[in-house]
Structures are given as structure tokens and as C-alpha cells.
Amino acid sequence: MNFTGKTAISTGAASGMGLLFAQNFAALGGNVVMCDVNEQVLNEKVAEINAKGQGKAIGVICDVRDYKQVCNARDKAVETFASIDVVANFAGGYARRMLNAGPGEFPDIPIEVFDWGLDVNLKGPFYFAHAVLAQMRKQNSGLIINIGSITGAEGSGDGMDYPTAKAGLMYGLTKSIAQFGAKYNIRCVCVSPGPVLTRAAMANMKTLLGRAAEPQEIIDLCLFLASEKGQFINGENIMIDGGRNAMERMK
């Protein structure tokens, strides 16, 4: 794979899979626009990529819940690299855990917690799609990678914002962007992991393969989709879950 001359925006890029995607894309010659709210860590990671002398990286402080900040990230990408070839929407998280919401059933948790989850996990990718699609239309090319989750297919009885948002990406937004973009050579694909070892607790989720995924396994699929070898995949939700979605459900 070679992404020389290509530019990718990666959200949530100061850590986790957003960072790993940016590191891999740059290592394969591409330019990366790394978006995150953590300015100090983001700047450190951008410097590390640029020090390797492969693809170039810039950092843009961006809260994906703020459309103006999303547009600023788009503008910085075009000003610096002249194109936006890939947008990878990694920014997200399970609101109850991220905001330390504590114990309690769904109706007992403040609605502001779930607002955060819906905004980051669903509106963020929606905002980025709206912001970048005019540029991709002008280029007559582009790819948006949404990140779903097995939870979008399974549901969750307490953190209801998360499966609601992820299902929206997997089955609504991805197909709709693909339908809009087809005449402009713009694709959209959703990658939906099962348990991933971005934190140790994920090892406790069952899969048919008996393990959780390594983060690199998810990134390898994303890179394939962005490469010349993945060009015929469009409008699809791809489960990469070790067979969890095929497991026998509770009776």
C-alpha cells in the first residue's frame, strides 16, 4: 500500500485507534490531519510522526461536537495539503464511562451524559460528512470511514446512547453518504469492531475466536479500504468482531 500524495483526516487522533491509523497512513507515505481535543498530547504525537520523515502530519484542535471546529479542520487540511482523500471517524466513546457517570439505571443517569454520547458518536461523523463532502465532490473522489461497533447490533440496556449512535452510523449514515457520493466517485464504508484491546476489559467479551482483536487488526482493514485494493467496497457495514455477531444468543 502506498498513500503518497493522499491526505487523511483522523479524528480522536491523539490516542487509541485514531492515532494508530494516522501513524500507519503516514508510514505508508500519506499526509495526515490529526484532530483531537487534547492539545498537548496531540502536538507530541504529530511531532513524533513528522520526526520519522515519512508522510507529513499536522494537528488541529477539534471537538467533533462543534461544527465550526469541524469546518476549521477541513479548511486546514485543504490549505495545507490541497485535498481530503480519506476521513476516518475514530473519535467516540462510551459516555457513562468517559464521563464517570457512576451507578444507576438508564433513567437515573443525567440526560447530559447521553447528549454527550450522541453528539460525539453520531453527530460528530455527521458533521464531518457535511463539512468535507463539498471538497470531495470538487475532487470527484474520496472515502469516509465510519467506525461502528458490535454494540450497534446488540444494543445495551444501560448506555443506550452508544448503540443508538453506532447503529445510526452502521445502517443509516453510511448508506446515505454512499448513495449521495456515488456519482462523484465518493465512497463510504463503516468498520464495526467487536472487542478490541484498546483497554484490558475488552478481553472479557466473548467471541467465536476466543479473543479480542488487536487494534492493528482494525486499522489494517481501514487501510485496505483506503487502498487501491479496496475500491469496490461501498455503502457497507463490515463487522470485524471475531465472530461475536454470529454467536448463539441467550435463550
C-alpha positions, 0 to 999 in steps of 0.5 A: 500500500502506498498513500503518497500524495493522499491526505487523511483526516483522523479524528480522536487522533491523539490516542487509541485507534485514531492515532494508530491509523494516522501513524500507519497512513503516514508510514505508508507515505500519506499526509495526515490531519490529526484532530483531537481535543487534547492539545498537548498530547496531540502536538507530541504525537504529530511531532513524533510522526513528522520526526520519522520523515515519512508522510507529513502530519499536522494537528488541529484542535477539534471537538467533533461536537462543534461544527465550526471546529469541524469546518476549521479542520477541513479548511486546514487540511485543504490549505495545507495539503490541497485535498481530503482523500480519506476521513476516518471517524475514530473519535467516540466513546462510551459516555457513562464511562468517559464521563464517570457517570457512576451507578444507576439505571438508564433513567437515573443517569443525567440526560447530559451524559447521553447528549454527550454520547450522541453528539460525539458518536453520531453527530460528530461523523455527521458533521464531518460528512457535511463539512468535507463532502463539498471538497470531495465532490470538487475532487470527484473522489474520496472515502469516509470511514465510519467506525461502528461497533458490535454494540450497534447490533446488540444494543445495551440496556444501560448506555443506550446512547452508544448503540443508538449512535453506532447503529445510526452510523452502521445502517443509516449514515453510511448508506446515505453518504454512499448513495449521495457520493456515488456519482462523484466517485465518493465512497463510504464504508463503516468498520464495526469492531467487536472487542478490541484491546484498546483497554484490558476489559475488552478481553472479557467479551466473548467471541467465536475466536476466543479473543479480542482483536488487536487494534492493528487488526482494525486499522489494517482493514481501514487501510485496505479500504483506503487502498487501491485494493479496496475500491469496490467496497461501498455503502457497507457495514463490515463487522470485524468482531471475531465472530461475536455477531454470529454467536448463539444468543441467550435463550 
